C-alpha cells in the first residue's frame, strides 16, 4: 500500500511522516516547495499471520508493508 501525505506548506506533513515511520526527516519553518519527497516504508506486524504460519508452515511468509510518501508543500493559489 502506498500513501501520499499532501497539504499546504508548514501544515505538519513531515512531522506526521516522522511519527508514522520513525524517520528523522528534516522539518523547517519555511516553505520547501521544490524539495524532494521523503519516502519511508513500515512493516505491519500481525500476530494472527504469525500463528497461521506456524500452523500451515508455508515456504514463505510475507507481512504487509505500507509506503509513506511525504510530498513537498503545495503552493497556494492567489
N, C-alpha and C positions, 0 to 999 in steps of 0.2 A: 504494500500500500504506500502510496506517495501522497504527502500532504504538504501543500504550499501555504506559507504564512504571509498574507498580503495585507497592506494597510498604508496609511499615511506615514511620512517620516516622523520619527520620535514618538511613536504611539506604543512602544513596548514590544515590538515584534521580536527583536533579538533577545530581550530578556525572557520572553516566553520560550523561544528556541532553546536558550541555555537551560531553562528549567526542565524542559521536556527531554533534552538529550544529554544533559550533564556536561555539555561542552562549555568552553570558556571563550566564546566569540566576543570580539571587542564591541563594546557599546560606546556611543559617542553622543555628545549633547548637540551635535549639529547634523544636518541632513547629509546623507551619503547616497545620493540618488544614482551615482554612476558606479558604485561599488559592485563587486561580485557577490552572488548569493552564498550564504552559508549552507552547507549540506551536512546532515547528521543522520545516522542510522541507529535505531534502537531495537534490540531483540525483545520480543514479548514472551516472557516465561509463562508456561501454563502447566500446572501440576497434573491436570487431567490428561494432557498429552503424554507426559512422562509415565503416568500409570498405564495408559494404553500401550505404550512402547514396551513396558515390562511384560504385559500380558501377551501381546502378539509378536514381540521380538522381530520387528521389521529389519531389513538390511540397513535402512537409513531413516532417521527421524529429523524432519526439518521444522523448526519453530518459525512462527510468524515474525516478520521484520517490518517496521514502519520507518520510512524515509521521510525526514522533515527537510523542507527547503525554505530558508529564511530569505525572502526576496527583498531587494532594496526598496526603500520607500517610494510610493507613487507621488508624482508631483501634483499639487493642487491646481485645478483649473481656475482661471481668473474670471 
